């Protein structure tokens, strides 16, 4: 009887370590909103990027310590919605989109609802989809595109009014990419425990050095390249597929012509 009561108590409890990282990521998103309301847009962008790092750690920590739970998964999704859905939309709106009136808040809402739909789809398909790929752009990557743009403009003294329509395009594009059917590599199949060549370690060092030299530029273009690389690969697949179908059709027509020619002879 005592063992059963202890088991129920453990079942009702939550794991502290992974949820601590999730709470920290949620705090990063919340702080980004507060900072943007006070006009500190660079700090807001940095807070979202810190939330990305913490969000990436909570799942790994849970798997390493065998502390996964349904509560943790749901809490992580809610945290992602704030940090990578609501926060980037409000940061971009406060920084530039608010000057465009209805167009501005509609663009911010498209991004926000795109993040919500992306997370809802991920939760319902998490057990059935290929772990190597994301269906649609992941919300942290979309957030990196949006707040990275704000950070790079703030760092280089670019006025928000000068790039307001570019901000609309980037915000709406990020929102639509999240709900698209385009496949993106998740890199979850990388085995971090395996041995790697010395050159790989050297490349990692160079990457960290380059990021430390110009964080806004490097981070923005990394996430921008990742976001639109899926579109490029998707279009290339369509083109190659059409070419294969045309080649197959031509081969079939050539075969039919050869058969008719042999019958005539």
PAKOLFI-345081 format. One line per 10 residues: number of its first residue (from 1); their letters; for each residue x, y, z of N, C-alpha, C, O. Coordinates in nm, 2 decimals. Example, Ala and Ser with C-alpha at 12.3 -4.5 7.8 and 13.67 -1.06 7.14 Angstrom:
% PAKOLFI-345081
1> as> 1.32 -0.57 0.78 1.23 -0.45 0.78 1.32 -0.33 0.78 1.42 -0.33 0.85  1.28 -0.22 0.71 1.37 -0.11 0.71 1.29 0.00 0.79 1.34 0.11 0.80
***
This chain:
% PAKOLFI-345081
1> xxxxxxxxxx> 0.08 -0.12 0.00 0.00 0.00 0.00 0.09 0.13 0.00 0.06 0.22 -0.07  0.19 0.12 0.08 0.28 0.24 0.09 0.35 0.26 -0.05 0.37 0.37 -0.09  0.40 0.15 -0.11 0.47 0.16 -0.24 0.37 0.22 -0.34 0.42 0.29 -0.43  0.25 0.18 -0.34 0.15 0.23 -0.43 0.13 0.38 -0.42 0.12 0.46 -0.51  0.13 0.43 -0.29 0.11 0.57 -0.26 0.23 0.65 -0.31 0.22 0.76 -0.36  0.35 0.59 -0.29 0.47 0.66 -0.33 0.48 0.67 -0.48 0.52 0.77 -0.54  0.43 0.56 -0.55 0.43 0.56 -0.70 0.34 0.67 -0.75 0.37 0.74 -0.85  0.22 0.69 -0.69 0.13 0.79 -0.73 0.19 0.93 -0.71 0.17 1.02 -0.79  0.26 0.95 -0.60 0.32 1.08 -0.57 0.42 1.11 -0.68 0.43 1.22 -0.73  0.50 1.01 -0.72 0.60 1.03 -0.82 0.54 1.06 -0.95 0.59 1.14 -1.03
11> xxxxxxxxxx> 0.43 1.00 -0.98 0.36 1.01 -1.11 0.30 1.16 -1.12 0.30 1.22 -1.22  0.25 1.21 -1.00 0.19 1.34 -1.00 0.30 1.45 -1.01 0.27 1.56 -1.05  0.42 1.42 -0.97 0.53 1.52 -0.97 0.58 1.55 -1.11 0.54 1.48 -1.21  0.66 1.65 -1.12 0.73 1.69 -1.25 0.88 1.68 -1.23 0.93 1.70 -1.12  0.95 1.66 -1.34 1.09 1.66 -1.34 1.14 1.81 -1.34 1.10 1.89 -1.43  1.23 1.84 -1.25 1.28 1.97 -1.23 1.37 2.02 -1.34 1.36 2.13 -1.40  1.48 1.94 -1.37 1.59 1.98 -1.46 1.54 2.02 -1.60 1.57 2.14 -1.64  1.47 1.94 -1.67 1.44 1.98 -1.81 1.33 2.09 -1.81 1.34 2.18 -1.89  1.24 2.09 -1.71 1.14 2.20 -1.71 1.20 2.33 -1.66 1.15 2.44 -1.68  1.32 2.32 -1.59 1.39 2.45 -1.56 1.44 2.52 -1.68 1.44 2.64 -1.69
21> xxxxxxxxxx> 1.50 2.44 -1.78 1.54 2.49 -1.90 1.42 2.55 -1.98 1.44 2.65 -2.04  1.31 2.48 -1.98 1.19 2.53 -2.05 1.14 2.66 -1.99 1.11 2.75 -2.07  1.14 2.67 -1.86 1.10 2.79 -1.80 1.20 2.90 -1.83 1.15 3.02 -1.85  1.32 2.87 -1.84 1.42 2.98 -1.87 1.40 3.03 -2.02 1.41 3.15 -2.04  1.37 2.93 -2.11 1.34 2.97 -2.25 1.21 3.06 -2.25 1.21 3.16 -2.33  1.11 3.02 -2.17 0.99 3.10 -2.16 1.02 3.24 -2.11 0.96 3.34 -2.16  1.11 3.25 -2.01 1.14 3.38 -1.96 1.21 3.47 -2.07 1.19 3.59 -2.07  1.30 3.40 -2.15 1.36 3.47 -2.26 1.26 3.53 -2.35 1.27 3.65 -2.39  1.16 3.46 -2.39 1.05 3.51 -2.48 0.97 3.62 -2.41 0.94 3.72 -2.48  0.94 3.61 -2.28 0.87 3.71 -2.21 0.95 3.84 -2.20 0.90 3.95 -2.22
31> xxxxxxxxxx> 1.08 3.82 -2.17 1.17 3.94 -2.16 1.18 4.01 -2.29 1.19 4.13 -2.30  1.18 3.94 -2.40 1.19 4.00 -2.54 1.07 4.09 -2.56 1.08 4.20 -2.62  0.95 4.05 -2.52 0.83 4.13 -2.53 0.84 4.26 -2.45 0.81 4.37 -2.50  0.88 4.24 -2.33 0.90 4.36 -2.24 1.00 4.45 -2.29 0.98 4.58 -2.29  1.12 4.40 -2.34 1.22 4.49 -2.39 1.18 4.56 -2.51 1.21 4.68 -2.53  1.10 4.50 -2.60 1.06 4.56 -2.72 0.96 4.67 -2.69 0.96 4.78 -2.76  0.88 4.66 -2.59 0.78 4.76 -2.54 0.85 4.88 -2.49 0.80 4.99 -2.50  0.97 4.86 -2.44 1.05 4.97 -2.39 1.15 5.03 -2.49 1.23 5.12 -2.46  1.15 4.97 -2.61 1.24 5.02 -2.72 1.37 4.96 -2.72 1.46 5.01 -2.80  1.40 4.86 -2.64 1.53 4.79 -2.64 1.53 4.67 -2.74 1.51 4.56 -2.69
41> xxxxxxxxxx> 1.53 4.70 -2.87 1.51 4.59 -2.97 1.62 4.50 -2.98 1.60 4.38 -3.00  1.75 4.54 -2.97 1.86 4.45 -2.97 1.86 4.35 -2.86 1.88 4.24 -2.88  1.83 4.40 -2.74 1.81 4.32 -2.62 1.70 4.21 -2.64 1.71 4.10 -2.60  1.59 4.26 -2.70 1.48 4.17 -2.73 1.52 4.06 -2.82 1.49 3.94 -2.80  1.60 4.09 -2.93 1.64 3.99 -3.03 1.74 3.89 -2.96 1.73 3.77 -2.98  1.83 3.94 -2.88 1.92 3.86 -2.81 1.85 3.76 -2.72 1.89 3.64 -2.70  1.75 3.81 -2.65 1.67 3.72 -2.56 1.60 3.61 -2.63 1.60 3.50 -2.58  1.55 3.63 -2.75 1.49 3.52 -2.83 1.60 3.42 -2.87 1.57 3.30 -2.87  1.72 3.47 -2.91 1.82 3.37 -2.95 1.87 3.29 -2.82 1.90 3.17 -2.84  1.87 3.35 -2.71 1.91 3.28 -2.59 1.80 3.17 -2.56 1.83 3.06 -2.51
51> xxxxxxxxxx> 1.67 3.21 -2.58 1.56 3.12 -2.56 1.58 3.00 -2.66 1.54 2.89 -2.62  1.63 3.02 -2.78 1.65 2.91 -2.87 1.75 2.81 -2.81 1.73 2.69 -2.82  1.86 2.86 -2.76 1.96 2.77 -2.70 1.90 2.69 -2.58 1.93 2.57 -2.58  1.83 2.76 -2.50 1.77 2.69 -2.38 1.66 2.59 -2.43 1.65 2.48 -2.37  1.59 2.62 -2.53 1.49 2.53 -2.59 1.55 2.41 -2.65 1.50 2.30 -2.64  1.67 2.42 -2.71 1.74 2.31 -2.76 1.80 2.22 -2.65 1.82 2.10 -2.68  1.82 2.28 -2.54 1.89 2.20 -2.43 1.78 2.12 -2.35 1.82 2.01 -2.30  1.66 2.17 -2.34 1.57 2.10 -2.25 1.53 1.96 -2.29 1.52 1.87 -2.21  1.51 1.95 -2.43 1.48 1.81 -2.48 1.60 1.72 -2.47 1.58 1.60 -2.43  1.72 1.77 -2.49 1.84 1.68 -2.48 1.87 1.64 -2.34 1.90 1.53 -2.31
61> xxxxxxxxxx> 1.85 1.74 -2.25 1.87 1.71 -2.11 1.77 1.60 -2.06 1.80 1.51 -1.98  1.64 1.61 -2.11 1.54 1.52 -2.07 1.57 1.38 -2.12 1.55 1.28 -2.05  1.63 1.37 -2.24 1.66 1.24 -2.30 1.78 1.18 -2.23 1.79 1.06 -2.20  1.88 1.27 -2.20 2.00 1.22 -2.14 1.98 1.17 -1.99 2.04 1.07 -1.95  1.89 1.24 -1.92 1.86 1.20 -1.78 1.74 1.11 -1.77 1.69 1.07 -1.66  1.68 1.07 -1.89 1.56 0.99 -1.89 1.45 1.05 -1.80 1.38 0.98 -1.72  1.42 1.18 -1.83 1.32 1.25 -1.75 1.21 1.30 -1.85 1.15 1.41 -1.82  1.19 1.23 -1.96 1.08 1.28 -2.05 0.94 1.26 -1.99 0.92 1.16 -1.91  0.85 1.35 -2.02 0.71 1.33 -1.96 0.62 1.40 -2.06 0.66 1.49 -2.13  0.49 1.37 -2.05 0.39 1.43 -2.13 0.37 1.58 -2.08 0.35 1.67 -2.17
71> xxxxxxxxxx> 0.39 1.60 -1.95 0.38 1.74 -1.90 0.49 1.82 -1.96 0.47 1.94 -2.00  0.61 1.77 -1.97 0.73 1.84 -2.02 0.71 1.87 -2.17 0.74 1.98 -2.21  0.65 1.78 -2.25 0.63 1.80 -2.39 0.52 1.91 -2.41 0.54 2.00 -2.50  0.42 1.91 -2.33 0.31 2.02 -2.35 0.37 2.15 -2.30 0.34 2.26 -2.36  0.44 2.15 -2.19 0.50 2.28 -2.14 0.60 2.34 -2.24 0.60 2.46 -2.26  0.67 2.25 -2.30 0.77 2.30 -2.40 0.70 2.36 -2.52 0.74 2.46 -2.58  0.58 2.30 -2.56 0.51 2.36 -2.68 0.45 2.50 -2.64 0.46 2.59 -2.72  0.40 2.51 -2.52 0.35 2.64 -2.47 0.46 2.74 -2.46 0.44 2.86 -2.50  0.58 2.70 -2.42 0.69 2.79 -2.41 0.74 2.84 -2.55 0.77 2.95 -2.57  0.74 2.74 -2.64 0.77 2.77 -2.78 0.68 2.87 -2.84 0.72 2.96 -2.92
81> xxxxxxxxxx> 0.55 2.86 -2.81 0.45 2.95 -2.87 0.48 3.10 -2.82 0.46 3.19 -2.90  0.52 3.11 -2.69 0.55 3.24 -2.64 0.68 3.30 -2.70 0.69 3.41 -2.75  0.78 3.21 -2.69 0.92 3.26 -2.72 0.94 3.27 -2.87 1.01 3.36 -2.92  0.88 3.18 -2.95 0.91 3.18 -3.10 0.78 3.21 -3.18 0.79 3.22 -3.30  0.67 3.24 -3.12 0.55 3.27 -3.19 0.51 3.42 -3.15 0.50 3.50 -3.24  0.47 3.44 -3.03 0.42 3.57 -2.99 0.53 3.67 -2.98 0.52 3.78 -3.03  0.64 3.64 -2.92 0.75 3.73 -2.90 0.81 3.79 -3.03 0.82 3.91 -3.04  0.85 3.71 -3.12 0.90 3.76 -3.25 0.80 3.85 -3.32 0.84 3.96 -3.38  0.67 3.81 -3.32 0.57 3.89 -3.39 0.56 4.03 -3.32 0.55 4.13 -3.39  0.56 4.03 -3.19 0.54 4.16 -3.12 0.67 4.25 -3.13 0.66 4.37 -3.14
91> xxxxxxxxxx> 0.79 4.18 -3.13 0.91 4.26 -3.15 0.91 4.32 -3.28 0.94 4.44 -3.29  0.88 4.25 -3.39 0.88 4.30 -3.52 0.77 4.41 -3.53 0.79 4.51 -3.60  0.65 4.39 -3.47 0.55 4.49 -3.48 0.59 4.62 -3.41 0.57 4.73 -3.46  0.64 4.61 -3.29 0.68 4.73 -3.22 0.80 4.80 -3.29 0.80 4.92 -3.28  0.88 4.72 -3.35 1.00 4.79 -3.42 0.96 4.86 -3.55 1.01 4.97 -3.57  0.89 4.79 -3.63 0.86 4.85 -3.77 0.72 4.84 -3.82 0.67 4.93 -3.88  0.65 4.73 -3.79 0.52 4.70 -3.86 0.41 4.79 -3.81 0.31 4.82 -3.88  0.43 4.85 -3.69 0.32 4.93 -3.63 0.30 5.06 -3.71 0.19 5.12 -3.71  0.40 5.10 -3.79 0.39 5.22 -3.87 0.31 5.20 -4.00 0.27 5.30 -4.06  0.27 5.07 -4.03 0.20 5.04 -4.15 0.05 5.02 -4.12 -0.03 4.99 -4.21
101> xxxxxxxxxx> 0.01 5.04 -4.00 -0.14 5.03 -3.96 -0.19 4.88 -3.97 -0.12 4.79 -3.92  -0.30 4.87 -4.04 -0.36 4.73 -4.05 -0.27 4.63 -4.12 -0.26 4.52 -4.08  -0.19 4.68 -4.22 -0.10 4.58 -4.29 0.00 4.53 -4.19 0.03 4.41 -4.20  0.05 4.61 -4.10 0.15 4.57 -4.01 0.10 4.47 -3.91 0.16 4.36 -3.89  -0.02 4.49 -3.85 -0.06 4.40 -3.75 -0.12 4.27 -3.81 -0.11 4.16 -3.75  -0.16 4.28 -3.94 -0.20 4.16 -4.01 -0.08 4.07 -4.04 -0.09 3.95 -4.02  0.03 4.13 -4.08 0.15 4.06 -4.11 0.20 3.99 -3.98 0.24 3.87 -3.98  0.20 4.06 -3.87 0.24 4.00 -3.74 0.15 3.89 -3.70 0.19 3.79 -3.64  0.02 3.91 -3.72 -0.08 3.80 -3.69 -0.06 3.67 -3.77 -0.07 3.56 -3.72  -0.03 3.69 -3.90 0.00 3.58 -3.99 0.12 3.50 -3.93 0.11 3.37 -3.93
111> xxxxxxxxxx> 0.22 3.57 -3.89 0.33 3.50 -3.83 0.29 3.42 -3.70 0.33 3.31 -3.68  0.22 3.49 -3.62 0.18 3.43 -3.49 0.09 3.31 -3.51 0.12 3.21 -3.45  -0.01 3.32 -3.59 -0.10 3.20 -3.62 -0.02 3.09 -3.69 -0.05 2.98 -3.67  0.07 3.13 -3.77 0.16 3.03 -3.84 0.24 2.95 -3.74 0.25 2.82 -3.75  0.29 3.01 -3.64 0.36 2.94 -3.53 0.27 2.85 -3.45 0.31 2.74 -3.42  0.15 2.90 -3.42 0.05 2.82 -3.35 0.02 2.69 -3.43 0.01 2.58 -3.37  -0.01 2.71 -3.55 -0.05 2.59 -3.64 0.07 2.50 -3.65 0.05 2.38 -3.66  0.19 2.55 -3.67 0.31 2.47 -3.68 0.33 2.38 -3.56 0.36 2.26 -3.57  0.31 2.44 -3.44 0.33 2.36 -3.32 0.22 2.26 -3.30 0.25 2.15 -3.25  0.10 2.30 -3.33 -0.01 2.20 -3.32 0.01 2.09 -3.42 -0.02 1.97 -3.38
121> xxxxxxxxxx> 0.05 2.11 -3.54 0.07 2.00 -3.63 0.19 1.92 -3.59 0.18 1.79 -3.60  0.29 1.98 -3.53 0.41 1.90 -3.48 0.37 1.81 -3.37 0.41 1.69 -3.36  0.28 1.86 -3.28 0.24 1.77 -3.16 0.15 1.66 -3.21 0.16 1.55 -3.15  0.07 1.68 -3.31 -0.02 1.57 -3.35 0.05 1.47 -3.44 0.01 1.35 -3.46  0.16 1.51 -3.51 0.24 1.42 -3.60 0.37 1.37 -3.55 0.45 1.31 -3.62  0.40 1.40 -3.42 0.53 1.38 -3.37 0.57 1.23 -3.37 0.68 1.19 -3.37  0.47 1.14 -3.36 0.49 1.00 -3.35 0.50 0.93 -3.48 0.53 0.81 -3.49  0.46 1.00 -3.59 0.44 0.94 -3.72 0.54 0.99 -3.83 0.57 0.92 -3.92  0.59 1.11 -3.81 0.67 1.17 -3.92 0.81 1.13 -3.90 0.86 1.08 -3.80  0.89 1.14 -4.02 1.03 1.11 -4.02 1.11 1.20 -3.93 1.10 1.32 -3.95
131> xxxxxxxxxx> 1.19 1.15 -3.84 1.26 1.23 -3.74 1.37 1.31 -3.81 1.41 1.41 -3.76  1.41 1.27 -3.93 1.52 1.34 -4.00 1.47 1.47 -4.06 1.56 1.56 -4.09  1.34 1.49 -4.07 1.29 1.61 -4.14 1.18 1.68 -4.06 1.10 1.61 -3.99  1.17 1.81 -4.07 1.06 1.88 -4.02 0.96 1.91 -4.14 1.01 1.94 -4.25  0.83 1.90 -4.11 0.74 1.94 -4.21 0.70 2.09 -4.19 0.63 2.12 -4.09  0.75 2.17 -4.27 0.74 2.32 -4.24 0.86 2.37 -4.16 0.93 2.29 -4.10  0.88 2.50 -4.17 0.99 2.56 -4.10 0.97 2.55 -3.95 0.86 2.59 -3.91  1.07 2.51 -3.88 1.05 2.50 -3.73 1.04 2.64 -3.67 1.10 2.74 -3.73  0.96 2.66 -3.57 0.93 2.79 -3.51 1.06 2.86 -3.46 1.07 2.99 -3.48  1.16 2.79 -3.40 1.28 2.87 -3.36 1.35 2.93 -3.48 1.41 3.04 -3.47
141> xxxxxxxxxx> 1.36 2.85 -3.59 1.43 2.90 -3.71 1.35 3.02 -3.77 1.41 3.12 -3.81  1.22 3.02 -3.77 1.14 3.13 -3.82 1.16 3.25 -3.73 1.17 3.36 -3.78  1.17 3.23 -3.60 1.20 3.34 -3.51 1.33 3.40 -3.53 1.35 3.52 -3.52  1.43 3.31 -3.56 1.57 3.36 -3.59 1.57 3.45 -3.72 1.64 3.55 -3.72  1.49 3.42 -3.82 1.47 3.51 -3.93 1.42 3.65 -3.90 1.47 3.75 -3.94  1.31 3.65 -3.81 1.24 3.77 -3.78 1.32 3.86 -3.69 1.35 3.97 -3.72  1.36 3.81 -3.57 1.43 3.89 -3.48 1.58 3.91 -3.52 1.64 4.01 -3.49  1.63 3.82 -3.60 1.77 3.85 -3.66 1.77 3.97 -3.75 1.86 4.04 -3.75  1.66 3.99 -3.83 1.65 4.10 -3.91 1.64 4.23 -3.83 1.70 4.33 -3.86  1.56 4.23 -3.72 1.56 4.34 -3.63 1.69 4.37 -3.57 1.73 4.49 -3.57
151> xxxxxxxxxx> 1.76 4.27 -3.53 1.89 4.29 -3.46 1.99 4.35 -3.56 2.07 4.44 -3.53  2.00 4.29 -3.68 2.10 4.34 -3.78 2.07 4.49 -3.82 2.17 4.56 -3.85  1.95 4.52 -3.83 1.91 4.66 -3.87 1.95 4.76 -3.75 2.00 4.86 -3.77  1.92 4.72 -3.63 1.95 4.80 -3.51 2.10 4.81 -3.50 2.15 4.92 -3.46  2.17 4.71 -3.52 2.32 4.71 -3.51 2.39 4.80 -3.61 2.49 4.85 -3.58  2.32 4.81 -3.73 2.38 4.89 -3.84 2.31 5.02 -3.85 2.34 5.09 -3.95  2.23 5.06 -3.76 2.16 5.19 -3.77 2.07 5.21 -3.88 2.05 5.33 -3.93  2.00 5.11 -3.93 1.90 5.12 -4.03 1.77 5.15 -3.97 1.72 5.08 -3.88  1.71 5.26 -4.02 1.58 5.30 -3.97 1.47 5.20 -4.00 1.46 5.15 -4.11  1.38 5.17 -3.91 1.27 5.08 -3.93 1.18 5.12 -4.05 1.13 5.04 -4.12
161> xxxxxxxxxx> 1.16 5.25 -4.06 1.07 5.30 -4.17 1.13 5.27 -4.31 1.05 5.26 -4.40  1.26 5.26 -4.32 1.32 5.24 -4.45 1.31 5.10 -4.50 1.32 5.07 -4.61  1.28 5.01 -4.41 1.27 4.86 -4.44 1.14 4.80 -4.40 1.13 4.68 -4.38  1.04 4.89 -4.38 0.91 4.84 -4.33 0.84 4.73 -4.42 0.79 4.63 -4.37  0.84 4.76 -4.55 0.78 4.66 -4.64 0.87 4.53 -4.65 0.81 4.42 -4.68  1.00 4.55 -4.64 1.08 4.43 -4.64 1.05 4.35 -4.51 1.05 4.22 -4.51  1.03 4.42 -4.40 0.99 4.35 -4.28 0.86 4.28 -4.29 0.84 4.17 -4.24  0.76 4.34 -4.36 0.63 4.27 -4.39 0.66 4.14 -4.47 0.61 4.03 -4.43  0.74 4.15 -4.57 0.77 4.03 -4.66 0.83 3.92 -4.58 0.79 3.80 -4.59  0.93 3.96 -4.49 1.00 3.86 -4.42 0.91 3.79 -4.31 0.92 3.67 -4.29
171> xxxxxxxxxx> 0.83 3.87 -4.24 0.74 3.82 -4.14 0.64 3.73 -4.20 0.61 3.62 -4.14  0.57 3.77 -4.31 0.47 3.69 -4.37 0.53 3.56 -4.43 0.47 3.45 -4.42  0.65 3.57 -4.49 0.72 3.45 -4.54 0.75 3.35 -4.44 0.73 3.23 -4.46  0.80 3.40 -4.32 0.83 3.31 -4.21 0.71 3.24 -4.16 0.71 3.12 -4.13  0.60 3.31 -4.15 0.47 3.25 -4.11 0.42 3.15 -4.20 0.37 3.04 -4.16  0.43 3.18 -4.33 0.38 3.08 -4.43 0.47 2.96 -4.44 0.42 2.85 -4.46  0.60 2.98 -4.43 0.69 2.87 -4.43 0.67 2.77 -4.32 0.69 2.65 -4.34  0.62 2.82 -4.21 0.60 2.73 -4.09 0.48 2.64 -4.12 0.48 2.52 -4.07  0.38 2.68 -4.19 0.26 2.60 -4.22 0.27 2.53 -4.35 0.17 2.46 -4.40  0.38 2.54 -4.42 0.39 2.48 -4.56 0.42 2.33 -4.54 0.45 2.28 -4.43
181> xxxxxxxxxx> 0.42 2.26 -4.65 0.46 2.12 -4.65 0.60 2.09 -4.69 0.64 1.98 -4.73  0.68 2.20 -4.70 0.82 2.19 -4.74 0.90 2.11 -4.63 0.88 2.14 -4.51  0.99 2.02 -4.67 1.07 1.95 -4.57 1.20 2.02 -4.54 1.26 2.07 -4.63  1.23 2.02 -4.42 1.36 2.08 -4.37 1.43 1.97 -4.29 1.37 1.90 -4.21  1.56 1.97 -4.31 1.64 1.88 -4.23 1.64 1.92 -4.08 1.66 2.03 -4.05  1.61 1.82 -3.99 1.60 1.85 -3.85 1.74 1.83 -3.78 1.76 1.88 -3.67  1.83 1.76 -3.85 1.96 1.73 -3.79 1.96 1.65 -3.66 2.05 1.64 -3.58  1.84 1.58 -3.63 1.83 1.50 -3.52 1.90 1.36 -3.53 1.92 1.29 -3.43  1.93 1.33 -3.66 2.00 1.20 -3.68 2.15 1.21 -3.66 2.22 1.11 -3.68  2.20 1.33 -3.63 2.34 1.34 -3.61 2.38 1.27 -3.48 2.32 1.30 -3.37
191> xxxxxxxxxx> 2.48 1.19 -3.48 2.53 1.12 -3.37 2.65 1.20 -3.30 2.76 1.19 -3.35  2.61 1.27 -3.20 2.71 1.36 -3.13 2.81 1.28 -3.05 2.92 1.33 -3.00  2.78 1.15 -3.02 2.87 1.07 -2.94 2.98 1.00 -3.03 3.07 0.94 -2.97  2.96 1.00 -3.16 3.06 0.93 -3.24 3.19 1.01 -3.26 3.19 1.13 -3.24  3.29 0.94 -3.30 3.42 1.01 -3.33 3.41 1.09 -3.46 3.34 1.05 -3.55  3.48 1.21 -3.46 3.48 1.30 -3.58 3.62 1.33 -3.61 3.71 1.33 -3.52  3.65 1.36 -3.74 3.79 1.40 -3.77 3.83 1.53 -3.70 3.74 1.61 -3.66  3.96 1.56 -3.69 4.01 1.68 -3.63 3.96 1.80 -3.71 3.94 1.91 -3.65  3.94 1.79 -3.84 3.90 1.90 -3.93 3.76 1.95 -3.88 3.73 2.07 -3.88  3.67 1.85 -3.85 3.54 1.89 -3.80 3.54 1.98 -3.68 3.47 2.07 -3.67
201> xxxxxxxxxx> 3.63 1.94 -3.59 3.65 2.02 -3.47 3.70 2.16 -3.50 3.66 2.26 -3.44  3.79 2.17 -3.60 3.84 2.30 -3.64 3.74 2.38 -3.70 3.73 2.50 -3.68  3.65 2.32 -3.78 3.54 2.40 -3.85 3.44 2.45 -3.74 3.40 2.56 -3.75  3.42 2.37 -3.64 3.33 2.42 -3.53 3.39 2.54 -3.46 3.31 2.63 -3.43  3.52 2.54 -3.44 3.58 2.65 -3.37 3.57 2.78 -3.46 3.54 2.89 -3.41  3.59 2.76 -3.59 3.58 2.87 -3.68 3.44 2.93 -3.69 3.42 3.05 -3.70  3.34 2.84 -3.68 3.20 2.89 -3.68 3.18 2.97 -3.56 3.11 3.08 -3.57  3.22 2.92 -3.44 3.20 3.00 -3.32 3.27 3.13 -3.32 3.22 3.23 -3.27  3.39 3.13 -3.38 3.47 3.26 -3.39 3.40 3.36 -3.48 3.39 3.48 -3.45  3.35 3.31 -3.59 3.28 3.40 -3.69 3.15 3.46 -3.63 3.12 3.57 -3.65
211> xxxxxxxxxx> 3.08 3.37 -3.55 2.96 3.42 -3.48 2.99 3.53 -3.38 2.92 3.63 -3.37  3.10 3.51 -3.31 3.14 3.60 -3.20 3.18 3.74 -3.26 3.17 3.84 -3.20  3.24 3.74 -3.39 3.28 3.86 -3.45 3.16 3.95 -3.49 3.16 4.07 -3.47  3.07 3.89 -3.56 2.95 3.96 -3.61 2.82 3.88 -3.58 2.77 3.82 -3.67  2.78 3.87 -3.46 2.66 3.79 -3.42 2.53 3.82 -3.50 2.47 3.73 -3.55  2.50 3.95 -3.52 2.37 3.98 -3.59 2.38 3.93 -3.73 2.28 3.87 -3.78  2.49 3.96 -3.80 2.50 3.93 -3.95 2.50 3.78 -3.97 2.42 3.72 -4.05  2.58 3.71 -3.89 2.60 3.57 -3.91 2.47 3.49 -3.88 2.43 3.41 -3.95  2.41 3.52 -3.76 2.30 3.45 -3.72 2.18 3.47 -3.81 2.10 3.38 -3.85  2.16 3.60 -3.86 2.05 3.63 -3.95 2.06 3.56 -4.08 1.96 3.49 -4.12
221> xxxxxxxxxx> 2.18 3.56 -4.14 2.19 3.49 -4.27 2.20 3.34 -4.26 2.16 3.27 -4.35  2.24 3.29 -4.14 2.23 3.14 -4.12 2.08 3.10 -4.12 2.04 3.00 -4.19  2.00 3.17 -4.04 1.86 3.13 -4.04 1.78 3.17 -4.16 1.69 3.09 -4.21  1.82 3.28 -4.23 1.76 3.31 -4.35 1.79 3.21 -4.46 1.71 3.17 -4.54  1.92 3.17 -4.47 1.96 3.07 -4.56 1.89 2.93 -4.54 1.85 2.87 -4.63  1.88 2.90 -4.41 1.81 2.77 -4.38 1.66 2.78 -4.41 1.61 2.68 -4.47  1.60 2.89 -4.39 1.46 2.91 -4.42 1.43 2.90 -4.57 1.33 2.83 -4.61  1.50 2.97 -4.65 1.48 2.97 -4.79 1.54 2.85 -4.87 1.52 2.83 -4.98  1.64 2.78 -4.80 1.70 2.66 -4.86 1.59 2.56 -4.89 1.60 2.48 -4.99  1.49 2.55 -4.80 1.39 2.45 -4.82 1.30 2.48 -4.94 1.26 2.39 -5.01
231> xxxxxxxxxx> 1.28 2.61 -4.97 1.20 2.65 -5.08 1.28 2.62 -5.21 1.22 2.56 -5.31  1.41 2.65 -5.21 1.50 2.62 -5.33 1.50 2.47 -5.36 1.48 2.43 -5.47  1.52 2.39 -5.25 1.53 2.24 -5.27 1.39 2.19 -5.32 1.38 2.10 -5.40  1.28 2.24 -5.26 1.15 2.20 -5.30 1.12 2.23 -5.45 1.07 2.15 -5.52  1.16 2.35 -5.50 1.15 2.39 -5.64 1.24 2.30 -5.73 1.19 2.26 -5.84  1.36 2.27 -5.69 1.45 2.19 -5.76 1.39 2.05 -5.78 1.40 1.98 -5.88  1.33 2.00 -5.67 1.27 1.86 -5.68 1.16 1.86 -5.78 1.14 1.76 -5.85  1.08 1.97 -5.78 0.97 1.97 -5.88 1.02 1.98 -6.02 0.97 1.91 -6.11  1.13 2.06 -6.04 1.18 2.07 -6.18 1.24 1.93 -6.22 1.22 1.89 -6.33  1.32 1.87 -6.13 1.38 1.74 -6.17 1.27 1.63 -6.19 1.28 1.54 -6.27
241> xxxxxxxxxx> 1.16 1.64 -6.11 1.06 1.54 -6.13 0.99 1.56 -6.26 0.96 1.46 -6.33  0.97 1.68 -6.30 0.91 1.71 -6.43 1.00 1.66 -6.55 0.95 1.60 -6.65  1.13 1.68 -6.53 1.22 1.64 -6.63 1.22 1.49 -6.64 1.23 1.43 -6.75  1.22 1.42 -6.53 1.21 1.27 -6.53 1.09 1.22 -6.60 1.09 1.12 -6.68  0.97 1.29 -6.57 0.85 1.25 -6.63 0.85 1.27 -6.78 0.80 1.19 -6.86  0.91 1.38 -6.83 0.92 1.41 -6.97 1.01 1.31 -7.04 0.98 1.26 -7.15  1.13 1.28 -6.97 1.22 1.18 -7.03 1.15 1.04 -7.04 1.16 0.97 -7.14  1.07 1.00 -6.94 1.00 0.88 -6.94 0.90 0.88 -7.05 0.88 0.78 -7.12  0.83 0.99 -7.06 0.73 1.00 -7.17 0.79 0.99 -7.31 0.74 0.93 -7.40  0.90 1.06 -7.33 0.97 1.05 -7.45 1.02 0.91 -7.49 1.02 0.87 -7.60
251> xxxxxxxxxx> 1.07 0.84 -7.38 1.12 0.71 -7.40 1.00 0.61 -7.44 1.02 0.53 -7.53  0.89 0.63 -7.38 0.77 0.55 -7.41 0.73 0.58 -7.55 0.69 0.49 -7.63  0.73 0.71 -7.59 0.69 0.74 -7.73 0.79 0.69 -7.83 0.75 0.64 -7.94  0.92 0.69 -7.80 1.02 0.64 -7.89 1.00 0.49 -7.90 1.02 0.43 -8.01  0.97 0.42 -7.79 0.95 0.28 -7.79 0.82 0.24 -7.88 0.83 0.15 -7.96  0.72 0.32 -7.87 0.60 0.30 -7.95 0.63 0.32 -8.10 0.58 0.25 -8.19  0.71 0.42 -8.13 0.75 0.45 -8.27 0.83 0.33 -8.32 0.82 0.29 -8.44  0.92 0.28 -8.24 1.01 0.17 -8.29 0.92 0.05 -8.31 0.95 -0.03 -8.41  0.82 0.02 -8.23 0.73 -0.09 -8.25 0.65 -0.08 -8.38 0.64 -0.18 -8.45  0.60 0.04 -8.40 0.52 0.06 -8.52 0.61 0.05 -8.65 0.57 -0.01 -8.75
261> xxxxx> 0.74 0.10 -8.64 0.83 0.09 -8.75 0.86 -0.06 -8.78 0.87 -0.10 -8.90  0.88 -0.14 -8.67 0.91 -0.28 -8.70 0.79 -0.35 -8.75 0.81 -0.45 -8.83  0.67 -0.31 -8.71 0.55 -0.38 -8.76 0.53 -0.34 -8.91 0.49 -0.43 -8.99  0.56 -0.22 -8.95 0.55 -0.18 -9.09 0.65 -0.26 -9.18 0.62 -0.29 -9.29  0.77 -0.28 -9.12 0.87 -0.36 -9.20 0.82 -0.50 -9.21 0.90 -0.58 -9.28
***
